[in-house]
Amino acid sequence: MTFKEFIEKYDYSGSIILLEGKRNVLQEDIPKLISLGEQLAKETKHCKFRSGNAPGADYFFAEGVCNIDRQRLEVIIPFSGHRKTFNKAASTISLDNINLKNEFEVVKQSKENKKTHRLISLFVAGARDGISIKSSFIIRDTIKVIGTKSGVIATKVALFYDDLNNPGLGGTGHTISVCRKNNIAFVDQTQWFEWLQNT
């Protein structure tokens, strides 16, 4: 798929494009993440962009979008105040404002992350200690993709910056797995780097 084809397919009202990736970004790749955010915001009119407000790839993608139109960026955060000074989005959705006891599918798919399975049950039950809070990041990653019954719209497509030497690990790996499970199209930098060369 070319960049032009991507825009034609996903730039419509109600479309959410997820931009996210690893915290560790190669120094030479930082301008590329910012540039992609800028190009997407320039070449689209109707879609919105979503981030998890994490350091690294999320931040640089968001910076690019906000350089053009911050009104079309929303972030989903694991708890209120998360990285507040780095949040450039016009819209912020916090897990603190989502009743997870009513979000069966979110909890079910989050629990498929084996490292946090038990912690997610504790978090949904109300635990907020230093250990259980770690599971909120996985729940956030799930919601970024599938949305919620309470009004968060599901992502239509996702663009990732992954560690190509160790792909599919950590929170980014979980988010990619959720995309696969729910048949949500995604690409990583092996494709969108080519877009930047041809735009």
C-alpha positions in Angstrom: 0.0 0.0 0.0 1.3 3.4 -0.9 1.0 6.5 1.3 -1.6 7.9 -1.1 -3.6 4.7 -1.0 -3.4 4.7 2.8 -4.8 8.2 3.0 -7.6 7.4 0.6 -8.6 4.4 2.6 -8.4 5.7 6.1 -9.1 9.5 5.9 -12.8 9.6 6.8 -14.9 10.9 9.6 -14.9 8.5 12.6 -11.6 6.9 11.5 -8.9 6.6 14.2 -5.3 6.0 13.3 -3.2 4.6 16.1 0.4 5.9 16.2 2.6 4.1 18.7 5.8 2.2 19.4 8.8 1.4 21.5 10.2 3.7 24.1 13.7 3.3 22.7 14.0 5.1 19.4 17.2 5.1 17.4 18.5 8.7 17.3 18.5 8.7 13.5 14.9 7.6 13.4 13.5 10.4 15.6 13.1 12.9 12.6 11.3 10.1 10.7 8.6 9.6 13.4 8.0 13.4 13.7 7.9 13.6 9.9 5.3 10.8 9.6 3.1 12.5 12.1 3.4 15.8 10.2 2.7 14.2 6.8 -0.3 12.3 8.1 -1.8 15.5 9.6 -1.1 17.5 6.5 -2.5 15.1 4.0 -5.7 14.1 5.9 -8.7 16.2 6.9 -11.2 13.9 8.6 -9.5 11.2 10.6 -8.1 11.5 14.2 -4.9 10.2 15.6 -4.4 8.2 18.9 -1.5 7.8 21.2 -0.7 6.3 24.6 1.3 9.3 25.7 4.4 7.1 26.4 7.9 8.4 26.0 9.8 7.5 22.8 7.8 6.7 19.7 4.4 7.8 21.0 5.9 11.2 21.9 7.6 11.8 18.6 4.6 10.7 16.5 2.5 13.0 18.6 4.9 15.9 18.2 4.6 15.6 14.5 0.8 15.6 14.5 0.7 18.5 16.9 3.1 20.5 14.8 0.2 20.6 12.2 -3.1 20.1 14.1 -3.2 19.1 17.8 -7.0 19.2 17.7 -7.0 15.8 16.0 -4.8 14.1 18.5 -6.2 12.1 21.4 -4.3 10.1 24.0 -5.4 7.3 26.2 -3.6 7.2 29.5 -3.3 4.6 32.3 -4.2 7.0 35.1 -5.0 10.7 35.5 -2.0 13.0 35.3 0.2 10.4 33.4 3.1 12.4 31.9 1.0 15.5 32.0 3.8 17.9 31.0 4.4 15.9 27.8 0.8 15.5 26.8 0.1 17.7 23.8 -3.2 16.2 22.8 -6.5 18.2 22.6 -8.3 15.2 24.0 -7.3 12.9 26.9 -9.1 9.7 28.1 -8.0 8.3 31.4 -8.6 4.8 32.6 -9.7 6.4 35.9 -12.8 7.6 34.1 -13.7 4.1 32.6 -15.6 1.6 34.6 -13.6 -1.5 33.8 -16.0 -3.8 35.5 -18.4 -3.1 32.6 -15.7 -3.7 30.0 -15.6 -7.5 29.7 -13.9 -7.6 26.3 -11.2 -5.1 27.3 -10.4 -7.1 30.5 -10.5 -10.4 28.7 -8.1 -9.4 25.9 -5.8 -7.6 28.4 -5.6 -10.8 30.4 -4.1 -12.6 27.4 -0.9 -10.8 28.3 0.5 -13.6 30.5 2.9 -11.3 32.5 0.0 -9.2 33.9 -2.9 -11.6 33.9 -3.2 -11.8 37.7 -2.5 -8.1 38.2 -5.3 -7.1 35.8 -7.8 -8.9 38.0 -6.5 -6.9 41.0 -6.5 -3.6 39.1 -10.1 -4.1 37.9 -11.2 -5.0 41.4 -9.8 -1.6 42.6 -6.2 -2.3 43.7 -3.9 0.7 43.0 -0.6 -0.3 44.6 2.7 0.1 42.9 2.6 -3.4 41.5 -1.0 -3.7 40.3 -0.8 -0.3 38.6 1.6 -1.8 36.1 -1.3 -3.7 34.5 -3.0 -0.4 33.7 -0.6 0.1 30.9 -1.6 -3.1 29.2 -5.3 -2.3 29.7 -4.6 1.1 28.1 -2.9 -0.6 25.2 -6.0 -2.9 24.7 -8.4 0.1 24.8 -6.3 2.0 22.3 -7.1 -0.7 19.8 -10.6 -2.0 20.5 -12.1 0.9 22.3 -14.8 0.5 25.0 -18.5 0.0 25.3 -18.7 3.3 27.0 -17.8 5.4 24.0 -14.1 5.1 23.1 -14.1 4.3 19.3 -12.0 1.4 18.1 -8.9 2.1 16.0 -9.3 1.5 12.3 -5.6 1.1 11.5 -2.3 1.2 13.4 1.2 2.4 12.5 4.0 1.1 14.8 7.6 1.8 15.4 8.9 -1.5 16.7 12.3 -2.9 17.6 13.1 -4.8 14.4 15.8 -6.8 16.0 13.4 -8.0 18.8 10.0 -7.4 17.3 6.6 -8.0 19.0 7.8 -7.6 22.7 6.5 -5.5 25.6 3.5 -3.1 25.4 4.0 -2.6 21.7 4.0 -6.4 21.2 0.7 -6.6 23.2 -0.9 -3.9 21.1 0.2 -5.6 17.9 -1.3 -8.9 19.2 -4.6 -7.1 19.9 -4.6 -5.7 16.4 -4.1 -9.2 15.0 -6.8 -10.7 17.1 -9.3 -8.1 16.1 -8.4 -8.0 12.4 -7.2 -4.4 12.6 -4.7 -3.6 9.9 -1.2 -2.4 11.0 2.2 -1.7 9.5 5.6 -1.0 11.1 8.5 1.2 9.9 9.6 -1.3 7.3 6.6 0.1 5.3 6.1 3.6 6.4 9.8 4.5 6.1 9.3 3.9 2.4 6.3 6.3 2.4 8.5 9.1 3.7 11.0 8.4 0.9 8.2 8.8 -1.7 6.3 11.8 -0.4 
